[in-house]
Amino acid sequence: MTWKYKEWYRFIMPIFLHADFLHLVMNLIAQIILGSMMEKLLTLYRTGAIYLLTGIGGVIAGCLANDSISVGASGAIFGLCGAFVGWLILNWELLDYEESPRCCLLCISIFMIVMILLFGLSASFPCYSRADMQATLIT
C-alpha cells in the first residue's frame, strides 16, 4: 500500500473489510465480547477511540511489515485486548475485595490472547498474513 495524495482512507477502510464470512464472524464475536466489556469499563467514546486508533496502527504496522493487502480488524481487536489488560493491571488493587473477579478477569484476558494468536497464526486460515498478525502485536 502506497501513500497517495488524498487517499488517507486507505488506512481506515481495511479495519472494516473482511476476507470471507468466517473472518467476519470471528471478528464480530471478538468485538462483541471485548467491545461490550471495554464499553462498560471505559465508556463508548474511549472504547471507540481505542478501537479506531489501534486499528489504524495495525494497518500501518502491517504495511510496514509486508507489502501486501491487509483486511480485517485484528489490529483494533488486539488494541482492545491490550487496553483491557492495561486496565486490569492499573485497577488491580481496586478489584481486591471479597468475591473478587480478579482471577476470572485475568483468565478471560489470557484466554482471549491465546485464542486470537491461535486463530491468527493457524495454517487453516490462509487468508490471514502472519506478518500482519505479528505487526498487530506491536499495537
Phi, psi and chi 1 to 4 in degrees:
 res  aa     phi    psi   chi1   chi2   chi3   chi4
   1 MET       -  125.2 -175.5 -177.5  -59.7      -
   2 THR  -110.4  153.0   59.9      -      -      -
   3 TRP   -85.3  125.4  175.6  -97.2      -      -
   4 LYS  -125.5  158.0  -67.1 -176.0 -178.9  178.2
   5 TYR   -57.8  130.7 -175.1   66.2      -      -
   6 LYS    64.1   27.2  -65.3 -175.1 -178.3  179.1
   7 GLU  -118.3   41.3  -66.3 -172.0    1.9      -
   8 TRP   -64.5  -24.1   52.9  -91.6      -      -
   9 TYR   -65.3  -16.4   60.6   88.9      -      -
  10 ARG   -65.5  -18.3  -70.3 -179.5  179.0 -107.4
  11 PHE   -90.8  -10.8  -66.1  107.2      -      -
  12 ILE  -106.2  -41.1  -61.3  171.3      -      -
  13 MET   -60.8  -37.1  -69.8  -52.1  -64.0      -
  14 PRO   -59.9  -22.1  -25.9   34.4      -      -
  15 ILE   -65.4  -31.9  -58.5  168.0      -      -
  16 PHE  -101.7    0.0  -56.7  103.6      -      -
  17 LEU  -100.7  150.9  -59.8  173.9      -      -
  18 HIS  -136.6  152.0  -65.4   86.1      -      -
  19 ALA   -74.2  -38.8      -      -      -      -
  20 ASP  -157.6 -178.1   57.4   10.4      -      -
  21 PHE   -65.1  -41.1 -174.7   70.9      -      -
  22 LEU   -62.7  -40.9  179.6   63.4      -      -
  23 HIS   -60.6  -44.6 -173.4 -154.9      -      -
  24 LEU   -62.6  -45.6  174.7   66.5      -      -
  25 VAL   -64.3  -44.8  169.1      -      -      -
  26 MET   -63.5  -41.3  -65.0  -57.2  -72.4      -
  27 ASN   -66.7  -39.2  -83.1  -20.5      -      -
  28 LEU   -63.9  -41.4  -76.2  175.5      -      -
  29 ILE   -61.4  -46.9  -69.7  170.7      -      -
  30 ALA   -63.2  -40.2      -      -      -      -
  31 GLN   -69.3  -37.8  -71.0  169.9    2.0      -
  32 ILE   -66.6  -47.0  -71.8  169.9      -      -
  33 ILE   -67.1  -53.9  -66.5  170.0      -      -
  34 LEU   -73.8  -41.2 -157.6   51.8      -      -
  35 GLY   -64.9  -40.1      -      -      -      -
  36 SER   -68.0  -37.7   63.1      -      -      -
  37 MET   -64.8  -45.6  -83.4 -165.5  -41.3      -
  38 MET   -68.4  -34.0  -68.5  -56.1  -64.9      -
  39 GLU   -64.7  -37.1 -170.5  176.2  -20.4      -
  40 LYS   -69.4  -33.2  -70.7  174.9 -173.0  172.1
  41 LEU   -82.6  -40.0  -64.3  174.0      -      -
  42 LEU  -117.5   -4.4  -61.8  177.6      -      -
  43 THR    84.4  162.7   72.9      -      -      -
  44 LEU   -63.3  -45.3  172.9   67.2      -      -
  45 TYR   -68.8  -41.0  -63.0  112.4      -      -
  46 ARG   -66.9  -41.6  -73.0 -178.6 -178.5  167.2
  47 THR   -64.0  -42.3  -57.7      -      -      -
  48 GLY   -63.2  -40.2      -      -      -      -
  49 ALA   -66.1  -42.5      -      -      -      -
  50 ILE   -62.3  -45.0  -70.1  169.0      -      -
  51 TYR   -60.1  -49.1 -176.9   83.7      -      -
  52 LEU   -68.1  -45.6 -168.9   60.9      -      -
  53 LEU   -67.6  -41.8  -69.0  174.4      -      -
  54 THR   -73.7  -28.0   56.4      -      -      -
  55 GLY   -65.4  -44.7      -      -      -      -
  56 ILE   -64.5  -40.8  -67.9  170.1      -      -
  57 GLY   -61.2  -38.5      -      -      -      -
  58 GLY   -66.2  -38.7      -      -      -      -
  59 VAL   -65.7  -44.6  170.1      -      -      -
  60 ILE   -65.5  -43.1  -68.7  171.3      -      -
  61 ALA   -64.4  -38.1      -      -      -      -
  62 GLY   -65.2  -37.2      -      -      -      -
  63 CYS   -66.3  -37.3  -70.8      -      -      -
  64 LEU   -74.3  -29.8  -65.4  174.4      -      -
  65 ALA   -76.1  -36.9      -      -      -      -
  66 ASN  -151.6  168.7   63.2    1.1      -      -
  67 ASP  -108.4   46.4 -163.0   23.4      -      -
  68 SER  -120.6  171.1   66.1      -      -      -
  69 ILE   -76.1  138.4  -63.5  170.9      -      -
  70 SER  -121.9  134.7  172.8      -      -      -
  71 VAL  -133.6  157.2  -65.8      -      -      -
  72 GLY   109.5  167.2      -      -      -      -
  73 ALA  -107.2   27.1      -      -      -      -
  74 SER   -63.8  -37.0   53.2      -      -      -
  75 GLY   -64.1  -40.7      -      -      -      -
  76 ALA   -69.2  -38.4      -      -      -      -
  77 ILE   -68.6  -41.5  -67.3  169.9      -      -
  78 PHE   -63.4  -35.5  -93.1  109.5      -      -
  79 GLY   -63.9  -43.4      -      -      -      -
  80 LEU   -64.4  -39.5  -74.8  178.1      -      -
  81 CYS   -65.0  -42.4 -167.1      -      -      -
  82 GLY   -65.1  -38.1      -      -      -      -
  83 ALA   -66.2  -36.8      -      -      -      -
  84 PHE   -66.0  -44.4  177.1   69.4      -      -
  85 VAL   -64.7  -40.0  170.8      -      -      -
  86 GLY   -62.8  -42.8      -      -      -      -
  87 TRP   -62.1  -41.1  179.8   89.0      -      -
  88 LEU   -63.4  -41.4 -170.2   61.5      -      -
  89 ILE   -67.1  -45.2  -68.8  169.0      -      -
  90 LEU   -68.1  -31.1  -70.1  174.5      -      -
  91 ASN  -107.4   23.1  -64.6  -56.9      -      -
  92 TRP   -59.6  -42.5 -170.0 -103.0      -      -
  93 GLU   -69.9  -31.8  -64.6  -59.6  -39.5      -
  94 LEU   -67.8  -22.6  -64.5  175.6      -      -
  95 LEU   -90.1    9.2  -61.7  171.8      -      -
  96 ASP   -90.8   87.5 -170.5   23.1      -      -
  97 TYR  -151.5  174.1   56.0   88.1      -      -
  98 GLU   -62.3  145.0 -132.0  174.4  -80.0      -
  99 GLU    58.6   42.0  -60.2  175.3   13.3      -
 100 SER   -66.3  135.4  174.5      -      -      -
 101 PRO   -88.2   10.0   32.9  -35.6      -      -
 102 ARG   -56.5  -49.7  -72.8 -162.1  -57.5 -166.9
 103 CYS   -62.9  -42.3 -177.2      -      -      -
 104 CYS   -63.7  -45.0 -179.1      -      -      -
 105 LEU   -65.7  -38.9  -70.3  173.5      -      -
 106 LEU   -64.9  -43.1 -173.3   61.0      -      -
 107 CYS   -63.7  -40.0  -70.2      -      -      -
 108 ILE   -63.2  -44.2  -72.1  171.1      -      -
 109 SER   -67.4  -39.9   60.8      -      -      -
 110 ILE   -65.2  -41.9  -69.0  170.8      -      -
 111 PHE   -60.8  -43.2  176.3   75.1      -      -
 112 MET   -62.4  -44.9  -74.5 -173.1  -56.4      -
 113 ILE   -63.4  -44.4  -67.7  169.0      -      -
 114 VAL   -63.7  -43.6  167.7      -      -      -
 115 MET   -65.5  -41.4  -68.8  -53.9  -66.9      -
 116 ILE   -63.6  -42.3  -69.4  170.4      -      -
 117 LEU   -67.6  -41.2  -72.7  173.3      -      -
 118 LEU   -63.7  -46.4  -75.4  177.2      -      -
 119 PHE   -70.0  -36.7  -81.4  113.5      -      -
 120 GLY   -72.4  -35.2      -      -      -      -
 121 LEU   -99.2    3.4  -61.8  175.2      -      -
 122 SER   -72.0  142.3  171.8      -      -      -
 123 ALA   -73.7  -14.6      -      -      -      -
 124 SER   -77.3   -6.1   62.9      -      -      -
 125 PHE  -116.0   78.3  -68.9   97.0      -      -
 126 PRO   -71.2  -15.9   26.2  -32.8      -      -
 127 CYS   -78.4  -10.5   61.0      -      -      -
 128 TYR   -96.6  131.5  -50.3  127.7      -      -
 129 SER   -82.0  129.8  167.8      -      -      -
 130 ARG   -65.7  -33.3  -76.0 -176.8  176.5   76.0
 131 ALA   -65.6  -38.2      -      -      -      -
 132 ASP   -64.4  -42.5  -76.4  -13.5      -      -
 133 MET   -64.3  -42.0 -173.9   60.6   68.8      -
 134 GLN   -67.4  -34.8  -67.4  163.3   -4.5      -
 135 ALA   -69.2  -34.2      -      -      -      -
 136 THR   -72.2  -19.7   55.8      -      -      -
 137 LEU   -64.5  -27.3  -72.3  172.9      -      -
 138 ILE   -65.7  -40.0  -62.9  168.8      -      -
 139 THR   -75.1      -   61.2      -      -      -
